[in-house]
Amino acid sequence: MSEAAQIIHLLKRGSVEQKEEAVKAASLYVYDRDYFPEALPLLMELLELETTPKIAEEAAWALWKFKDPKAVPVLLKKSKEAKTIGVREKAIRALGLLEATEALPYLRELAFGKKEPVFLKAGAIAALGFFKDADLVPPLFKQIKSRDFLVSKEALHALERFLRRDPKGFPLKILKKMKRFETKKSFWRFFWPI
């Protein structure tokens, strides 16, 4: 039996522990869609069932690698109503990596809302960095000044992704402020590592 066939077998009929390992293994093989076509519906089902948080998190992370729009509805649903924050965060990040435009309003709400849990806000900010929407640059820049280190770090990384994609279209004013901010953060990190 091939490795892919073994993984599929364990995803379908394995114990909880075997499924956890099989989902991890599936995320490694997903890069070759032709080699592993039957994994997509199984991973979507495992995410939907959310048997354990570990299985659901790994399934959400593996789903973005398929780059298949069929996974977006399940990821969007779980990003809103999963049982744990870890599963929600992985689903949010996967939506960004898939550049799921139908999730954009929800991701904006999470990223720029006031009363969101930090991990979800940071995940949404990271996800927005994968979209090719220049209107996201100014609100992302405002998040750099967040008091929460994780949020400001993800905002800086998201803006850097925008800059790498379109250096000529990136607002020069924001670029200068980013450089000053990054230098200042690095300077203070030398004295007080975060």
Summary of the structure (lengths in Angstrom):
residues: 194
radius of gyration: 18.6
end to end distance: 48.4
largest distance: 58.4
contacts: 616
relative contact order: 0.07
helix: 76%
strand: 0%
